Amino acid sequence: MTFTPPAPPVKPRNNTRTVLIVVGIVLGFCCIGGIVGGVVLFRGVSQSVGPAQDAATAYVDDIIADDYTGAYNRLCGKMRGRMSEADFTRVQSAQLKISSYRVIGTNVRTVNATTTATVTMRMTQASTGMEFKQDIALLKENGQWKVCE
């Protein structure tokens, strides 16, 4: 009979490395999903608030440039029905002049198929340099944003 040495003891399998690899892969997919979701959300928000902001800033640009006809044409039908262009021009030309502005917030809402927006701006008076906050209400009419305040 020949003597055979005993088999070396089997080391218990260390699963820590495998578990860490799997967790790393799952976290990687979660991060990628979060980034993709964030980009999609950002684009969706930009597409909904961007046109409203553009309409509000175009209106204020017309007011700053004393283009009251252009600003009047940016009003919703309800506002134009309440005030003639001559009255609008008289009111706007009597207001303090604005030298600059910046958009600080936009809120878009749809209720019962009516889409409205409020664009909040920080404006600077030309004569005093004082800043003030102004909300500009908009209404989506026939697919276009109109100032309706």
Secondary structure, 3 states (H helix, E strand, C coil): CCCCCCCCCCCCCCCHHHHHHHHHHHHHHHHHHHHHHHHHHHHHHHHHHHHHHHHHHHHHHHHHCCCHHHHHHCECHHHHHHCCHHHHHHHHHHCCCEEEEEEEEEEEEEECCEEEEEEEEEEEECCCCCEEEEEEEEEEECCEEEECC
